[in-house]
């Protein structure tokens, strides 16, 4: 199945994976959790899975800043660790992304640079 992955170094790419639970966990680097996200993604049938224990790991790195739709400078939440975008059907099953969904993600995803509290410069994305 096709997924869209953002890793902890800020790299974003489409990947092909098996699509079972183990392969989803491998991509995020741990236990997966369904992350909060924009209504626009929900309308497109897109889910974001993140590492459920990402904040507990040593030196967590932000991969995605979820910002306010009206005020992009206002951060609503931060997703740390590797994250993946997938799709779902009406019964809640996880599916691969369609080409149209991938285009939607690419059109709305914006790369950004930020400083950590310790002064380290990092790359992430905002949606």
URWO-V263063 format. One record per backbone hydrogen bond with DSSP energy under -1.0 kcal/mol. NH is the residue of the N-H (numbers start at 1). CO is the residue of the C=O. If there is no record, write none. Layout:
NH;CO, NH;CO
This chain:
3;15, 4;85, 5;13, 6;83, 7;11, 10;7, 13;5, 15;3, 17;1, 24;20, 25;21, 26;22, 27;23, 28;24, 29;25, 30;25, 33;50, 35;48, 42;38, 43;39, 44;40, 45;42, 46;41, 47;86, 49;84, 50;33, 52;31, 54;51, 56;53, 63;79, 64;79, 65;125, 66;77, 68;74, 74;71, 76;66, 77;66, 79;64, 81;61, 83;6, 84;49, 85;4, 86;47, 87;95, 88;45, 89;93, 92;89, 95;87, 97;2, 102;98, 103;99, 104;100, 105;101, 106;102, 107;103, 108;104, 109;105, 110;126, 112;124, 114;122, 116;120, 119;116, 122;114, 124;112, 125;63, 126;110, 127;65
